[in-house]
Amino acid sequence: MQELDNYKQHPSSRLLDDPLRIPVEQLVSRHHEQPWRVKTFSDMNDFASHPSAILSDGTTAVFAKLSEALHGLDQFEVELAGLRYLTERAGVLTPTAIGIVAVPDGVILVLEAVQPVERTEREWRDIGRALARIHQTKWDRCGFERQGYFGPLYQDNRPMRDWLTFYAERRLWPNLMGAINSGHLPTATIQQVEKLIARLPHMGIPEVAPALLHGDAQQNNFVSTPAGAVVIDPALHYGHPEYDLALVDYFQPVPAALFDGYREIAPIDPGFSQRRDLWRMSAYLGLVAVAGAEYLHLLTAALKQYV
């Protein structure tokens, strides 16, 4: 164990402790039908909302992430089902699932690791094309057949016929309540969000055929690989494609090549730029609910555009 002890300074190094590491080794060994033992570790804590790492025996690498939440098993089962759905319905690349294993006080999701490459214009275009291919799958309602999660937040996916009603009732109101309960939302901001929700039906936003959405399409949920963009961490539901397009750069900017790649398969309405922060509003509320006042400025700046 001396070699693994060298990795103990990393935030996700708990995955190397025997009660967590050994069940993962057993799961991967069964999956590959040959012994597999962890020899190297790469911390991935900065790229996930759970303690995460790339674990390898020197030949085969896996991605493992730990949840100690009460709903952790359900969350990981929903994630695996979402990855299967994306592959089967949209034909996009997703990681191969190895499984979910119970550990003391939690569960670990294990996927085959993918080999990332540095992003050039080609890779950004690949991400745009992958997102557009997801949006080619349509339904007659907004929502999804199963409830889900947006990061750690429960996501109500009960279907509704029109997008604006779905967005208000299933996204804005629940996340507003979560942000209020966090204690980090000033009364004036609460009133502005309530005013925005009341205004939604009167903003002249055209309805569209509900498209399959990634649901958390920020750029780190697409891994650029030699085979193309691999899609991870979905929060699937059907709705307005602009919702995904608004989230690709809500943490940090992306090159225009991503949107150019998208347009190779599907158009982007010219009015999208005026609605971008409107579709980010539920995510901003979620960030305030989970992370606190650190993200409040994003929400208040967005609200100024619409109320």
C-alpha positions as CSV (number, residue, x, y, z in Angstrom):
1,M,0.0,0.0,0.0
2,Q,3.0,2.3,0.2
3,E,2.4,3.5,-3.4
4,L,-1.2,4.3,-2.8
5,D,-0.3,6.1,0.5
6,N,1.4,8.7,-1.7
7,Y,-2.0,9.9,-3.0
8,K,-3.5,10.5,0.5
9,Q,-3.2,14.3,0.2
10,H,-5.9,14.5,-2.5
11,P,-9.5,15.5,-1.6
12,S,-11.0,12.3,-3.0
13,S,-8.3,10.0,-1.5
14,R,-11.0,8.4,0.8
15,L,-11.7,6.2,-2.2
16,L,-8.4,4.6,-1.5
17,D,-9.4,3.5,2.0
18,D,-10.0,-0.3,2.2
19,P,-13.7,-0.1,3.0
20,L,-14.3,1.8,-0.3
21,R,-11.4,0.6,-2.5
22,I,-11.9,-3.1,-2.0
23,P,-15.6,-3.2,-3.1
24,V,-14.6,-1.2,-6.2
25,E,-11.8,-3.6,-7.0
26,Q,-14.2,-6.5,-6.6
27,L,-16.8,-4.9,-8.9
28,V,-14.3,-4.1,-11.6
29,S,-12.8,-7.6,-11.3
30,R,-16.2,-9.2,-11.9
31,H,-17.0,-6.9,-14.8
32,H,-13.7,-7.7,-16.6
33,E,-13.7,-11.3,-15.4
34,Q,-10.1,-11.0,-14.2
35,P,-8.3,-9.6,-11.1
36,W,-8.1,-5.8,-11.0
37,R,-6.4,-3.8,-8.3
38,V,-5.9,-0.1,-7.9
39,K,-2.3,1.0,-8.5
40,T,-2.7,4.7,-9.5
41,F,-5.1,7.5,-8.5
42,S,-6.0,10.8,-10.2
43,D,-8.2,13.2,-8.2
44,M,-11.3,14.4,-10.1
45,N,-12.9,16.4,-7.3
46,D,-12.8,19.7,-9.2
47,F,-14.9,18.2,-12.0
48,A,-17.7,16.6,-10.1
49,S,-20.2,17.3,-7.3
50,H,-19.1,14.2,-5.4
51,P,-15.7,12.9,-4.2
52,S,-14.4,11.4,-7.5
53,A,-11.2,9.9,-9.0
54,I,-9.8,8.0,-11.9
55,L,-8.5,4.6,-10.5
56,S,-6.2,2.4,-12.6
57,D,-4.4,-0.9,-12.3
58,G,-1.8,0.5,-14.8
59,T,-3.7,-0.9,-17.8
60,T,-7.5,-0.4,-17.3
61,A,-8.8,2.8,-15.7
62,V,-12.2,3.5,-14.2
63,F,-14.0,6.6,-13.0
64,A,-15.4,6.3,-9.5
65,K,-17.5,8.7,-7.5
66,L,-18.9,8.5,-4.0
67,S,-22.3,9.6,-2.6
68,E,-23.1,9.6,1.0
69,A,-26.5,11.2,0.5
70,L,-29.7,9.4,1.7
71,H,-30.8,9.3,-2.0
72,G,-27.4,8.4,-3.3
73,L,-28.4,5.0,-4.7
74,D,-31.4,6.4,-6.5
75,Q,-29.4,9.3,-7.9
76,F,-26.8,7.0,-9.4
77,E,-29.5,4.6,-10.7
78,V,-31.1,7.6,-12.4
79,E,-27.7,8.7,-13.8
80,L,-27.0,5.2,-15.3
81,A,-30.5,5.1,-16.8
82,G,-30.0,8.5,-18.3
83,L,-26.8,7.5,-20.0
84,R,-28.4,4.4,-21.5
85,Y,-31.3,6.6,-22.7
86,L,-28.9,9.0,-24.4
87,T,-27.1,6.2,-26.2
88,E,-30.3,4.4,-27.3
89,R,-32.4,7.4,-28.2
90,A,-30.0,10.0,-29.3
91,G,-27.0,7.9,-30.5
92,V,-24.4,9.9,-28.6
93,L,-21.3,8.5,-26.9
94,T,-21.6,7.8,-23.2
95,P,-19.2,6.0,-20.8
96,T,-19.6,2.3,-20.4
97,A,-21.2,1.5,-17.0
98,I,-19.5,-0.9,-14.7
99,G,-22.0,-0.6,-11.9
100,I,-22.9,0.7,-8.5
101,V,-21.5,-0.8,-5.3
102,A,-22.6,-0.3,-1.7
103,V,-19.9,0.8,0.8
104,P,-20.2,1.9,4.5
105,D,-22.5,4.9,4.7
106,G,-22.8,5.3,0.9
107,V,-22.6,4.1,-2.6
108,I,-20.0,4.4,-5.4
109,L,-20.8,4.7,-9.1
110,V,-18.1,3.2,-11.4
111,L,-17.8,3.9,-15.1
112,E,-15.1,3.0,-17.5
113,A,-12.8,6.0,-17.8
114,V,-12.5,7.8,-21.1
115,Q,-9.3,9.3,-22.4
116,P,-9.7,13.1,-22.7
117,V,-7.8,15.1,-25.3
118,E,-7.0,18.8,-25.5
119,R,-9.8,20.8,-27.1
120,T,-9.3,22.5,-30.4
121,E,-12.0,24.0,-32.6
122,R,-12.8,20.5,-33.8
123,E,-13.5,19.2,-30.3
124,W,-15.7,22.2,-29.5
125,R,-17.7,21.6,-32.7
126,D,-18.1,18.0,-31.7
127,I,-19.7,19.1,-28.4
128,G,-22.1,21.3,-30.3
129,R,-23.0,18.5,-32.7
130,A,-23.5,16.0,-29.8
131,L,-25.9,18.5,-28.1
132,A,-27.8,19.0,-31.3
133,R,-28.2,15.3,-31.8
134,I,-29.7,15.0,-28.3
135,H,-32.2,17.6,-29.3
136,Q,-33.3,15.7,-32.4
137,T,-35.2,13.3,-30.1
138,K,-38.7,14.7,-29.5
139,W,-41.8,14.1,-27.3
140,D,-45.3,15.5,-27.1
141,R,-44.8,16.7,-23.5
142,C,-42.2,18.5,-21.4
143,G,-40.7,16.5,-18.5
144,F,-39.7,12.9,-18.3
145,E,-40.9,9.4,-17.5
146,R,-38.8,9.4,-14.3
147,Q,-37.9,11.9,-11.6
148,G,-34.3,13.0,-11.6
149,Y,-31.6,15.2,-10.1
150,F,-29.8,18.4,-11.0
151,G,-26.5,17.9,-9.2
152,P,-27.6,17.1,-5.7
153,L,-31.1,18.7,-6.1
154,Y,-34.2,16.6,-6.7
155,Q,-35.7,17.4,-10.1
156,D,-39.5,17.2,-10.6
157,N,-40.0,15.8,-14.1
158,R,-43.8,15.2,-14.0
159,P,-44.9,15.9,-17.6
160,M,-46.8,19.0,-18.7
161,R,-47.9,20.0,-22.1
162,D,-46.2,23.4,-22.6
163,W,-42.7,24.5,-21.8
164,L,-43.3,27.8,-20.0
165,T,-45.7,26.2,-17.5
166,F,-43.3,23.4,-17.0
167,Y,-40.4,25.8,-16.5
168,A,-42.3,27.8,-14.0
169,E,-43.9,24.9,-12.0
170,R,-41.2,22.3,-12.2
171,R,-38.0,24.4,-12.2
172,L,-38.4,28.0,-11.0
173,W,-40.8,27.5,-8.1
174,P,-39.1,24.5,-6.6
175,N,-35.6,26.1,-6.9
176,L,-36.9,29.3,-5.5
177,M,-38.2,27.5,-2.5
178,G,-34.9,25.8,-2.0
179,A,-33.0,29.1,-2.3
180,I,-35.4,30.7,0.3
181,N,-34.9,27.8,2.7
182,S,-31.1,28.2,2.4
183,G,-31.5,31.6,4.0
184,H,-29.3,33.3,1.4
185,L,-32.1,35.0,-0.7
186,P,-33.0,38.6,0.2
187,T,-36.7,39.5,0.3
188,A,-36.3,41.9,-2.6
189,T,-34.8,39.1,-4.8
190,I,-37.6,36.7,-3.8
191,Q,-40.1,39.3,-5.0
192,Q,-38.3,39.8,-8.3
193,V,-38.3,36.1,-9.0
194,E,-42.0,35.9,-8.2
195,K,-42.6,38.8,-10.6
196,L,-40.6,37.1,-13.3
197,I,-42.6,33.9,-13.0
198,A,-45.8,35.9,-13.3
199,R,-44.5,37.6,-16.4
200,L,-43.4,34.4,-18.2
201,P,-46.7,33.8,-20.1
202,H,-46.6,37.4,-21.4
203,M,-43.1,37.6,-22.7
204,G,-43.9,36.5,-26.2
205,I,-41.7,33.4,-26.1
206,P,-42.5,31.0,-28.9
207,E,-43.4,27.4,-28.0
208,V,-41.4,24.7,-29.6
209,A,-41.7,20.9,-29.9
210,P,-40.3,19.5,-26.7
211,A,-36.8,18.1,-27.3
212,L,-34.7,15.7,-25.2
213,L,-32.5,17.9,-23.0
214,H,-29.2,16.9,-21.3
215,G,-30.5,19.1,-18.5
216,D,-27.1,20.0,-17.1
217,A,-25.3,20.8,-20.3
218,Q,-22.4,22.8,-18.9
219,Q,-19.2,22.2,-20.8
220,N,-17.6,19.9,-18.2
221,N,-20.4,17.4,-18.8
222,F,-18.9,16.7,-22.3
223,V,-15.6,14.9,-22.4
224,S,-13.6,15.4,-25.6
225,T,-12.0,12.2,-26.7
226,P,-10.4,10.8,-29.9
227,A,-13.7,9.2,-30.7
228,G,-15.7,12.4,-30.2
229,A,-17.6,14.1,-27.4
230,V,-18.6,11.7,-24.6
231,V,-21.7,12.8,-22.7
232,I,-21.8,12.5,-18.9
233,D,-23.9,13.5,-15.8
234,P,-27.2,14.0,-17.5
235,A,-30.3,15.5,-15.8
236,L,-32.7,14.3,-18.6
237,H,-36.0,15.8,-19.4
238,Y,-37.8,17.1,-22.5
239,G,-38.2,20.8,-23.0
240,H,-36.9,23.8,-24.9
241,P,-33.5,23.3,-26.6
242,E,-32.5,26.8,-25.5
243,Y,-32.4,25.6,-21.9
244,D,-29.3,23.4,-22.7
245,L,-27.8,26.0,-25.0
246,A,-28.0,28.5,-22.1
247,L,-26.1,26.2,-19.7
248,V,-23.1,25.3,-21.8
249,D,-21.3,28.5,-20.8
250,Y,-23.0,29.6,-17.6
251,F,-19.9,28.8,-15.6
252,Q,-17.3,30.0,-18.1
253,P,-17.3,31.1,-21.8
254,V,-17.0,28.7,-24.7
255,P,-15.7,29.3,-28.2
256,A,-18.2,30.1,-31.0
257,A,-17.2,26.8,-32.6
258,L,-19.5,25.0,-30.2
259,F,-22.5,26.9,-31.5
260,D,-21.3,26.6,-35.0
261,G,-21.2,22.8,-34.6
262,Y,-24.7,22.8,-33.2
263,R,-26.0,24.8,-36.2
264,E,-24.6,22.1,-38.5
265,I,-27.5,20.0,-37.3
266,A,-30.1,22.3,-35.9
267,P,-30.9,26.1,-36.0
268,I,-30.6,28.5,-33.1
269,D,-33.3,31.1,-32.9
270,P,-32.0,34.7,-33.3
271,G,-33.8,35.6,-30.1
272,F,-31.9,33.1,-28.0
273,S,-29.3,35.7,-26.9
274,Q,-32.1,37.7,-25.2
275,R,-33.4,34.7,-23.4
276,R,-30.1,33.1,-22.4
277,D,-30.2,34.3,-18.8
278,L,-33.9,33.6,-18.5
279,W,-33.2,29.9,-18.9
280,R,-30.3,30.1,-16.5
281,M,-32.5,31.4,-13.7
282,S,-33.4,28.0,-12.3
283,A,-29.8,26.9,-12.2
284,Y,-28.8,30.2,-10.5
285,L,-31.5,29.5,-7.9
286,G,-30.2,26.0,-7.5
287,L,-26.6,27.3,-6.9
288,V,-27.8,29.7,-4.2
289,A,-29.7,26.8,-2.6
290,V,-26.7,24.5,-2.6
291,A,-23.7,26.8,-2.4
292,G,-25.1,30.0,-0.7
293,A,-24.7,33.7,-1.3
294,E,-21.5,33.2,-3.4
295,Y,-23.7,32.9,-6.5
296,L,-26.3,35.4,-5.6
297,H,-24.8,38.1,-7.9
298,L,-25.4,35.9,-10.9
299,L,-29.0,35.6,-10.1
300,T,-29.5,39.3,-9.4
301,A,-27.7,40.4,-12.5
302,A,-29.9,38.1,-14.6
303,L,-33.1,39.3,-13.0
304,K,-32.3,42.9,-14.0
305,Q,-32.8,42.0,-17.6
306,Y,-36.4,40.8,-17.2
307,V,-38.0,42.6,-14.2
